[in-house]
């Protein structure tokens, strides 16, 4: 009786930890989904740049200007497509691992840590694509319009790019949380319980009913997922797991 009560207490508290970690999964996936939608829109804008015919004859741009224009445009498309691919993979496979992983809570922690590790990389690629897109827009003005018109339009565009840099830096400094400031939903004291495997699956594999019926009173089963923390982990999460 007391054993069941103790196990129930541990299970209830573990479920509370899982609910917290699930909120982290939902938050990360929401961020990735937001970036995916915006990145797809920007990639479409940038792709329209490379489909426009370049003026020829007397209006033909300098080869250096044309080269920089296409390099920046293709860079924007590449960065935003990278954001879409990474975000799509993480949004699909991380929740799947957290929900259906055979190692239980250990897989949930792995999913959260993986989402966390790639968020900064994805976000910086996303913002870099926007900034490069604005620079390519300025070059587009110089290619398709006369110099005095392009020079006039470059001034407000340049101010916009500077404002994006400034406010991105300012907001990052005000809202960014360092590693030492982040509160994790993982409760370290519960880690020993995470090595307990799937009891139902284990009982069926070792056929406990047949073993007991045959008089084997030592046919006890306490599944331990000894390999739970042995696989490769993302760079920021690797310090939390032993190989």
C-alpha positions as MATLAB code, in Angstrom:
seq = 'XXXXXXXXXXXXXXXXXXXXXXXXXXXXXXXXXXXXXXXXXXXXXXXXXXXXXXXXXXXXXXXXXXXXXXXXXXXXXXXXXXXXXXXXXXXXXXXXXXXXXXXXXXXXXXXXXXXXXXXXXXXXXXXXXXXXXXXXXXXXXXXXXXXXXXXXXXXXXXXXXXXXXXXXXXXXXXXXXXXXXXXXXXXXXXXXXXXXXXXXXXXXXXXXXXXXXXXXXXXXXXXXXXXXXXXXXXXXXXXXXXX';
ca = [
       0.000    0.000    0.000;
       2.703    2.487    0.961;
       4.696    1.529   -2.121;
       1.764    2.430   -4.346;
       1.292    5.731   -2.539;
       4.956    6.624   -2.962;
       4.891    5.749   -6.651;
       1.734    7.806   -7.093;
       3.368   10.858   -5.532;
       6.415   10.546   -7.766;
       4.188   10.057  -10.815;
       2.064   13.122  -10.024;
       5.077   15.371   -9.583;
       6.677   13.959  -12.748;
       3.502   14.767  -14.669;
       3.774   18.356  -13.459;
       7.311   18.534  -14.815;
       6.122   17.140  -18.153;
       3.421   19.821  -18.377;
       6.044   22.516  -17.869;
       8.335   21.015  -20.495;
       5.382   20.729  -22.876;
       4.882   24.484  -22.560;
       8.500   24.915  -23.609;
       7.969   22.670  -26.646;
       4.862   24.649  -27.638;
       6.683   27.973  -27.215;
       9.644   26.936  -29.343;
       7.412   25.448  -32.044;
       5.349   28.640  -32.113;
       8.526   30.658  -32.717;
       9.644   28.335  -35.496;
       6.224   28.436  -37.159;
       6.232   32.244  -37.078;
       9.664   32.406  -38.695;
       8.633   29.822  -41.290;
       5.713   31.939  -42.507;
       7.725   35.155  -42.664;
      10.716   33.437  -44.287;
       8.504   31.949  -47.016;
       7.097   35.391  -47.794;
      10.557   36.970  -47.972;
      11.935   34.155  -50.138;
       9.080   34.810  -52.566;
       9.914   38.516  -52.674;
      13.596   37.772  -53.293;
      12.823   35.202  -55.979;
      10.862   37.840  -57.898;
      14.074   39.916  -58.023;
      16.036   37.330  -60.006;
      13.202   36.815  -62.510;
      13.211   40.465  -63.599;
      15.110   41.113  -66.848;
      18.246   43.238  -66.467;
      18.221   46.409  -68.618;
      20.503   46.326  -71.612;
      22.106   48.795  -73.981;
      22.831   52.230  -72.569;
      20.899   51.433  -69.398;
      22.901   48.266  -68.701;
      24.320   48.329  -65.136;
      27.966   47.882  -64.283;
      29.037   44.263  -64.031;
      30.083   44.669  -60.363;
      26.729   46.171  -59.439;
      24.888   43.383  -61.241;
      27.085   40.744  -59.596;
      26.484   42.106  -56.071;
      22.763   42.354  -56.770;
      22.444   38.685  -57.682;
      24.757   37.542  -54.888;
      22.706   39.355  -52.246;
      19.406   38.219  -53.734;
      20.493   34.584  -53.862;
      21.877   34.868  -50.333;
      18.490   36.052  -49.121;
      16.737   33.145  -50.801;
      19.262   30.667  -49.409;
      19.043   31.989  -45.848;
      15.255   32.050  -45.792;
      14.948   28.599  -47.359;
      17.360   27.352  -44.701;
      15.127   28.858  -42.033;
      12.080   27.149  -43.555;
      13.770   23.742  -43.756;
      15.259   23.834  -40.251;
      12.044   25.151  -38.703;
       9.917   22.564  -40.490;
      12.118   19.686  -39.374;
      12.203   20.871  -35.769;
       8.469   21.619  -35.623;
       7.640   18.124  -36.892;
      10.213   15.834  -35.317;
      10.792   17.457  -31.925;
       7.148   17.162  -30.749;
       7.073   13.643  -32.189;
      10.127   12.659  -30.151;
       8.724   14.295  -27.014;
       5.377   12.521  -27.353;
       6.327    9.091  -28.694;
       9.915    8.560  -27.577;
      10.519    5.142  -26.060;
      12.720    6.610  -23.318;
       9.976    8.753  -21.853;
      11.048   11.917  -20.073;
      14.629   11.620  -21.346;
      13.361   12.000  -24.928;
      11.217   14.945  -23.858;
      14.311   16.692  -22.475;
      16.205   15.878  -25.666;
      13.439   17.423  -27.793;
      13.354   20.630  -25.727;
      17.144   20.985  -25.731;
      17.303   20.469  -29.496;
      14.649   23.122  -30.090;
      16.575   25.455  -27.823;
      19.946   24.845  -29.475;
      18.832   25.746  -32.985;
      16.616   28.718  -32.162;
      19.394   31.333  -32.105;
      20.932   30.072  -35.368;
      17.558   30.053  -37.097;
      16.642   33.510  -35.837;
      19.942   35.089  -36.903;
      19.611   33.575  -40.378;
      16.063   34.899  -40.531;
      17.043   38.459  -39.565;
      20.140   38.413  -41.786;
      17.925   37.559  -44.738;
      15.757   40.612  -44.108;
      18.730   42.958  -43.859;
      20.360   41.550  -47.002;
      17.029   41.868  -48.781;
      16.887   45.598  -48.040;
      20.446   46.051  -49.314;
      19.522   44.168  -52.508;
      16.502   46.463  -52.861;
      18.811   49.477  -52.860;
      20.969   47.895  -55.552;
      17.840   47.149  -57.568;
      17.004   50.855  -57.585;
      20.459   51.635  -58.998;
      19.998   49.015  -61.725;
      16.530   49.958  -62.966;
      16.453   53.731  -62.410;
      18.620   56.697  -63.252;
      21.429   57.664  -60.918;
      19.852   60.844  -59.511;
      16.618   58.972  -58.678;
      18.517   56.054  -57.163;
      20.635   58.385  -55.035;
      17.497   60.074  -53.704;
      15.793   56.766  -52.848;
      18.938   55.323  -51.266;
      18.771   57.847  -48.406;
      15.486   56.647  -46.828;
      16.352   53.016  -47.569;
      19.681   53.460  -45.820;
      17.918   54.987  -42.818;
      15.556   52.024  -42.679;
      18.440   49.547  -42.723;
      20.224   51.475  -39.976;
      17.008   51.538  -37.910;
      16.614   47.777  -38.321;
      20.174   47.220  -37.094;
      19.728   49.590  -34.175;
      16.367   48.337  -32.923;
      17.339   44.701  -33.425;
      20.407   45.265  -31.279;
      18.505   47.300  -28.681;
      15.647   44.819  -28.335;
      18.093   41.924  -28.154;
      20.041   43.565  -25.347;
      16.844   44.352  -23.416;
      15.088   41.008  -23.794;
      17.825   38.436  -24.326;
      18.401   35.936  -21.537;
      21.828   34.388  -21.077;
      22.376   30.755  -20.205;
      22.734   31.580  -16.520;
      19.439   33.509  -16.513;
      17.221   30.966  -18.247;
      14.859   28.925  -16.067;
      14.559   25.351  -17.284;
      11.492   23.186  -16.810;
      13.670   20.188  -16.034;
      13.801   19.127  -12.372;
      17.259   17.664  -11.872;
      16.325   15.695   -8.726;
      13.909   13.587  -10.794;
      16.585   12.419  -13.234;
      17.010    8.965  -11.599;
      13.326    8.234  -12.287;
      13.881    8.984  -15.977;
      15.854    5.746  -16.334;
      12.728    3.683  -15.636;
      11.571    2.155  -18.911;
       8.157    1.241  -20.296;
       6.769   -1.197  -17.708;
       3.919   -2.509  -19.874;
       6.219   -3.180  -22.836;
       8.824   -4.807  -20.605;
       6.327   -7.087  -18.910;
       5.102   -8.396  -22.233;
       8.626   -8.911  -23.549;
       9.781  -11.009  -20.602;
       6.370  -12.755  -20.332;
       5.977  -12.257  -16.593;
       2.660  -14.117  -16.424;
       4.170  -17.341  -17.810;
       7.197  -17.014  -15.564;
       5.061  -16.603  -12.453;
       2.774  -19.470  -13.445;
       5.830  -21.679  -13.788;
       6.740  -21.052  -10.169;
       9.548  -18.580  -10.783;
       9.046  -16.265   -7.816;
      12.146  -14.260   -8.761;
      10.713  -13.171  -12.094;
      10.584   -9.511  -11.086;
      10.796   -6.722  -13.598;
      12.205   -3.245  -13.027;
      12.910   -1.820  -16.497;
      15.911    0.498  -16.652;
      16.645    2.367  -19.858;
      20.414    2.355  -19.385;
      20.948    3.776  -22.856;
      18.595    6.703  -22.264;
      21.303    9.337  -22.149;
      23.952    7.716  -24.294;
      23.231    9.191  -27.713;
      24.701   12.316  -29.268;
      23.156   15.529  -28.028;
      23.117   19.033  -29.578;
      25.979   21.305  -28.584;
      24.268   23.251  -25.789;
      22.543   20.201  -24.367;
      25.553   17.891  -24.442;
      26.860   19.070  -21.096;
      23.663   17.899  -19.399;
      23.994   14.294  -20.475;
      26.616   11.663  -19.975;
      27.663    9.391  -22.760;
];
